[in-house]
Amino acid sequence: MHAMTEIETGSTGRRTLAWRLLPLAVLALMAALFFASGLHRYLTFDMLRAHRAELAAWVGGHHVLAAAAFMAIYAATVVFVPPSGTVLTVMGGFVFGAALGTAYVVVGATAGATLLFLVARFALGDWLREKAGPGIRRMRKGFAENAMSYLLVLRLVPLFPFWLVNLAPAFLGVRLGTYVLGTLIGIVPGTAVYAVFGAGLGSILDANQALTLSGVLTPQVVGALAGLGLLALVPVVYKKFKARAA
């Protein structure tokens, strides 16, 4: 009887593990299809330069469809080709203008980031929490108490890769609503910087100059983003000051 119970428990555990890993398998399949389709080859400035006229004409005649397709592709790149996000943000500013480009990028990026967050939390969250040491548990506690402030800092200040900031909150006990709102708000300033650059890309293309993103995040821009990050920490500082005063 005891042996049967152990077998049933083991079987249930395997089914649970398989169910939890299913989203990862689906993402792997989608990634394979994404690369097999060749879409990733279009996420370059060279392709933009070569097909500029056709792209502008198609977007002008099918704006709603173009916007929906852009947001879907952006969400896919967040999941499968994270380094392409910056290039695609500039393209969004060029094709749709600074304001709409920013809006479409923010929606697409938030959707892709949320998908990664949910998959990571569902597939690996419990296992990582079980393996977490005292240091990680303390980090989880601190992050949970000030999740919005910390998330805004991570989103505003370009210190860590976008993909890492997408995944880390899934293992630190951040609620879905807080994650979505923090991502939606936190990526707006940085997105706007690149979208504005993209909106002025026409003159560079007309002059047939080399395209580079090295000068976009100037010290002034980084300083401004860091300043916003510090403002996001004000609630955390206030809580600590209030706790000491009590």
N, C-alpha and C positions, 0 to 999 in steps of 0.2 A: 504494500500500500504506500509506504514511504517512497519507494523507488518510482512508483507511478506518479506521485505528486511532484517529484523532482523533474521527471520527464515532461509533465504538463507545464510546469513552471518554466523550464528551459525552452519549450516550444512557444509558449506565450511571449517569452522575452525576445526570441528571434523574430516573431511576427511583429512585435512592437518596434524592434530595431529596424526591420525592413520597411515598416510604414513610415517611420521617422526619416529614413534615408531616401524615401521616394522623391521628395522635392528636389534633393540634390541630383538624383538621377535624371529627373525631368529637365533641370537646368543644364546638365551636361549634354543632354540630347538637343536642347534648344541652341546651346552654344555651337554644337557641331553643325546644325542646320544654318545658323547665322554665318559661320565662316564658309560653309559649302556654297551658300548663295553668293558669296563674293561681296557682300555689302561693306565689309570692313575696308575694302580697297578704295571705296569712294570717300572715305573719311580723311582726305588729305587736301592741302591747299592746291596741289598740282591738278587734282581733279576739278576743284572749284574753278581754277583759272581756265582749264580746257573746256568746261561745259557751262561757263558763266551765263552766256546768252540764252541757251536752252532752258536752264534752270529758272532764270528770271521770267521767261515767257510762260513756263508752266505754272509757276507760283502765281503769276499775275492772273491767269485764267482759272485757277483752281485753289483759291487761297485756303478755304476751309479744309479741303482734302490735304493740301500741302502742310498745313499746320498740324493736323492730326498725324500725318505720316512722320513729320519731323519729331513730334513728341514721342511717338512710339519708337522710332529709331534711337532717339536720345536715351530713352529708358533702357533699351536693349544694350546700348554701348556702356551704360553705367554697370550693367550686370556682366557683360562679356568682354568689353574692351575699354576699361576705365581710363587709360591714358588718352583716348581719343576725345574725351569730354571737353577739354579746353579748345581743341580745334573745332569741334562741332558747335561750341558756344559762339565762337567768332563767326562761323558760318551762319548761325541763326541771326546774329546781329546784322550781317551783310544782306541776307535774303529778306528778312522781315522788318528790319529797322531795330533801333536800340530798345524801344519800349516793348514792342511785341516779341522781339527776339528774347529779351530777358524773361518775359512772362512764360513763353513756350518752353524755354530751357528749364526754368524753375519747376514747372509742372512735370516735364519729362524726367528731370533728375530726381525729383522727389518720389515719383512713381517707381523708378528703377531702384532707388535706395531703399524704399519701403519693402519692395519685393525681396531684396537681399536680406534685410533685417528679419523679415518673417521666416524666410527659409532657414537662416542661421539659427534663430531662436527655436524653431520647431525641431530642426534636425539635430542640433548640437548643444543647445542651451542647457538642458538638464545634465548631460554628460559632463560638460565643462564646469558647471556649478558643483557637481560632486567631486571633481578633481581639483577644485580651486583650493589654494592654501590660505592661510590667515591674511596675508597681504592682499590677495584678490578679494577676499570677503570684506575687508575694511574698505577697499576701493568701491566695492558694490554698495556698501552702506552709505558712504559719502556721496557717491554719484546719485543714488536713489533720493537722497534728501535734497539735492540741488540739481536735479537732472536737466531742467530747462536751461539754467545758467551755464552749466558745464558744456552742454550740447551746443549752445549758441557760440561759446568761445571756440570750440573745436571746428564749427562751421565757418565762423567769421575769419579766424586767423589761419592763414595757410601754412600751418606747421606740420600737419600730418597728411598723408595721401587720402584722397576722397574715399577710396574703397575701405580703408582702415576705419575711418570715422563712420562708415556705413555699418560695419560689422560689430565694432566694439560695444556699442550700446545694447546689442542683442544679448550680450553675456553679462551686462552690468545692471540688469533689472529695470531698464527704462521702459516705461509704458508706451504702447503703440501711439496713442494720441499725442503724447509729449514728443515722441520721436518725429512724427510727421510734421507737427507744428514747428518744432525747433529746426528741422531741416528746411522747411518751406521758407521760414523767415531768415534763417542764418545764411543761406546761400545767395540771397538776393544781392547784397552789395558786390561780392566778388563776381557774380554772373554779370551784373550791370557793367562792370569795368571792361570785361572782355566783349560784351555785346556792343558797347559804344565803340570800342576799337574796330569791331567787325563792320559797324555801320559806316565807318570811314575807310573801309578797305578798297572801295572802288578806285580811289586815286592811285593807290599802290598798284592795283592790277592794270590800270590804264597806262601807268608808266613802266609796266613790265619789270617792276623791282622785285627783289627777293623778299619773301615773306618770313618774318621772324616774330616770335612772341616774347623775346627776351626783354624788350623794353616796356612791356605792358604793366607788369607789377613793379613800378618804380618805388623808390624808398618812401615817397610821399603817399602813394597808394597803400603800401604795406603798413605804414604808420597809421593811416586812417582806419584801416581794418583792425589793427591792433587796438586802437582807441575804442572802437566799437566793442571789441572783445572784453576790454577792461570794464566798460559800462555794464556788460552782461554779468560781470562778477560782483557788481554792487550788492545784489540781494544776498549773495553768499557771505560777503563781509559783514553786512548788517545782521544776519542771523548769528554769526559768531560773536559779534560785539554785544548783541542783545543777550545771548546765552551767558557770556561772562559777567555782564552787569546784573543778571538776575540773582 
